[in-house]
Amino acid sequence: MWRGLRAALSRLRGPPAAPRARGGMERAVVRCVPSEPKLSLRLVLPDGSARHMQRDQAEPLGRALARIATNAAKGRAKAAKKSKKARAESGPAGEAAAAAPAVRLFSRDGEAVAEEVPNAAAWQDGAVLQIGEAQYRVERNPPALTELRLPRSLLAGFPVCPKVSAEFAAPQHCLFRWYRERRPAAGGGEEAAEGDGGPAWVEAAAAERVFTPSNALVGLRLKLRCTPGDGAQRYGPPREVESSGPVEAGPGACTFDSRHLYTRKVCGEGAVRAVSYNILADTYAQTEFSRTVLYPYCAPYALELDYRQNLLKKELAGYSADLVCLQEVDKSVFVDSLAPALDAFGLEGLFKIKEKQHEGLATFYRRDKFSLLSQHDITFSEALLSDPLHKELCDKLAKYPLVQEKVLQRSSVLQVSVLQSTSDPSRKTCVANTHLYWHPKGGNIRLIQIAVALSHIKHVACDLYPGIPVIFCGDFNSTPSSGTYSFISSGGIAEDHEDWVSNGEEERCNMPLSHPFKLLSACGEPAYTNYVGGFHGCLDYIFIDKNALEVEQVIPLPSHEEVTTHQALPSVSHPSDHIALVCDLKWK
């Protein structure tokens, strides 16, 4: 019936004039993604009702327009029922005419779009939808925020990095405005503000994505207003988020403050600043054993994830690094905290999880220096069993079933990324990141793991990308006197090395191993990179291919006095039980 009335009215009125876009036009928002079968259309009809329609992308436009006309008719009918006067004054024809507005879609050029055109092609950005006398500008895939979140803990002097997730937008193109609560004035009054009674919020900072609150804001909450945008300078509807709590006082001097004096600027061309850091997974920090046995000297609040994340983000941002290899990264920390924060400082992140532990490895690289060519991550146990690369080692290990079982039980992983220089595409680098088995008596397990790692890295850096230099970072859980360190540095390990019996005669597994690389510990052999109440030692390294790379600068580690100010690590001024290694490298 409605279709017949629409046709009759069209014949009486003639074809509607092509509408002209006006600044005050309503919006018709279309979301159309090629990988999805349907598109969505959101608009507010002339009667004031909001509509959200889902239509097949392949469906002819005419069917979608007919559905809009039906919805508009229903809206008019409801409005008419509410008005006795309208019912009294309008006859059947008048009601039908009021209930069946003409619905047409016009291209940006003002041409009517044929009703046979599929929806996916018809609803273009800048087109104009006409419903009766009302006009709507079509916005196809406009920038939209899907998530906007502030950290739960805010410290004065520490960067606040919001989590910004958007569709058809990029955080670097979004607009940010920060506000702080209006502070009550002395004498019980309030800060002077414009308007009647003044706003509850006062603008606090320039339009930057990252905001560092000053000490003057301690005790006040923050609010962020974000307007999503894209590279074409299109902007979507803004969203606001308020902090759950006020800005709190910071801890004062931190162990990394003096290190930042060496890293204020990003390295120039031809140089790379690399960081390796075990950041202490929350899954390990928040156990009763950690609080009472491992770190009893650490204030409980300083072991809380939100507090430690403040310190960690400030520390990492201050290194101005090009490569950051992290170990013990909780998956949620990577997704919700580190990736958004380091993205704001120009770093792209990659994550590899250890399935059993729910934590893993993260590698970040500076976007304007590197692009990602390929990833070659492995789990040691899986690779040992299934990859032909390791068949010889696997066959040797099969002779020692107790050791083999232990190796295969471990969920340790290796993250390997091949990066290409954005300024010189011929320059590629193999960046590896790992965290080896932790047990003090597990030297034999670590030797097997590192043999798998180096064999895999050889495949990437010698077979897939012949001759590219290697940067191998990680927590190797091995001191400079260990077999693992000796194997990496010298290129071989003898079958009678004492580490093959690190857990007693029952788990002896003698085998000679070798690898082709010439690797150097870029930061040398510090007295310690891990300092807890019951142990301190050097466990972390940045190994580099000394044939292709050389060390330009090693950023000094914190002094022993700084490390032990609060007895040991972690502490209120240091977020982990490990210390970050930072060095500047350059190509030979």
Secondary structure as UniProt FT lines:
FT   HELIX           2..13
FT   TURN            23..24
FT   STRAND          26..31
FT   TURN            34..35
FT   STRAND          38..44
FT   TURN            46..47
FT   STRAND          50..56
FT   TURN            57..58
FT   HELIX           61..82
FT   HELIX           84..89
FT   HELIX           92..99
FT   STRAND          103..106
FT   TURN            108..109
FT   TURN            115..116
FT   HELIX           119..122
FT   TURN            125..126
FT   STRAND          128..131
FT   TURN            132..133
FT   STRAND          134..140
FT   STRAND          144..149
FT   STRAND          154..155
FT   TURN            156..157
FT   STRAND          163..167
FT   HELIX           171..173
FT   STRAND          175..181
FT   HELIX           186..188
FT   STRAND          201..203
FT   HELIX           215..217
FT   STRAND          222..227
FT   TURN            231..232
FT   STRAND          239..242
FT   STRAND          247..248
FT   TURN            255..258
FT   HELIX           259..262
FT   TURN            269..270
FT   STRAND          271..278
FT   HELIX           282..285
FT   HELIX           288..289
FT   HELIX           290..294
FT   TURN            296..297
FT   HELIX           300..303
FT   HELIX           305..318
FT   TURN            319..320
FT   STRAND          323..330
FT   HELIX           331..333
FT   HELIX           334..338
FT   HELIX           339..344
FT   TURN            345..346
FT   STRAND          347..354
FT   TURN            355..358
FT   STRAND          359..366
FT   TURN            367..369
FT   STRAND          370..375
FT   STRAND          378..379
FT   HELIX           380..386
FT   HELIX           388..390
FT   HELIX           391..397
FT   TURN            398..399
FT   HELIX           401..409
FT   STRAND          413..421
FT   TURN            425..426
FT   STRAND          428..435
FT   TURN            440..441
FT   HELIX           443..458
FT   HELIX           459..464
FT   TURN            466..467
FT   STRAND          470..475
FT   TURN            480..481
FT   HELIX           483..490
FT   STRAND          492..493
FT   TURN            495..496
FT   HELIX           498..501
FT   TURN            502..503
FT   HELIX           505..507
FT   STRAND          513..514
FT   STRAND          519..521
FT   TURN            522..523
FT   STRAND          530..532
FT   TURN            533..534
FT   STRAND          535..537
FT   STRAND          540..545
FT   TURN            546..548
FT   STRAND          549..554
FT   HELIX           560..563
FT   TURN            564..566
FT   TURN            572..573
FT   STRAND          581..587
//
